[in-house]
């Protein structure tokens, strides 16, 4: 019997992939079109990866340049400013997910474990007035698998009673690493696993 649901945020609760994709294009606009196409592709195929790791990837793997942590933090802050206005638009909340959360938050233990930056994530949830539905809300730069591990250990959950709902391979891998069940959502590539086509039909 499932008692606890760990939620990814981007792509599951908030439809923010395009907002953030456009944000990376703006952040790196001085670079070549070819490089921008590569980071755009990486962003859309690695939904659960944090902005910190995507910035590092852009420099290390696309530009073949080193980048230190302090510069990553500066660029991550600049990225946050670029996307801030659009990110706080309530119209980008995924309605069917939100309806399910509102109807079931007393039935299950709900937690958010996200690749979104931790402080920004909490401010977003407060702004959308959804923080009350979750026992904890945690984000990057802590990796997803570590966030999952921390929640399970802190609240002493039994793993067979916990699932993670996400839209990316990163979420699947975090589930596998922590030996909990995974349900994919909003990503056809995950349909080979347990998958939610519509929250109105969800039975767990």
Secondary structure, DSSP 8 states (H G I E B T S, - for coil): ---EEEE--BTTTB--HHHHHHHHHHHTTTS-HHHHHHHHHHHHH-TTS-HHHHHHHIIIIIS-----HHHHHHHHHHHHHHHHHHHT-GGGB-HHHHHHHHHHTTTSEEEEEEEEEHHHHHHHHHHTT-GGG-SEEEEETS-HHHHHHHHHHHTT--GGGEEEEESSHHHHHHHHHHT-EEEEES-GGGTTSSEES-GGG---
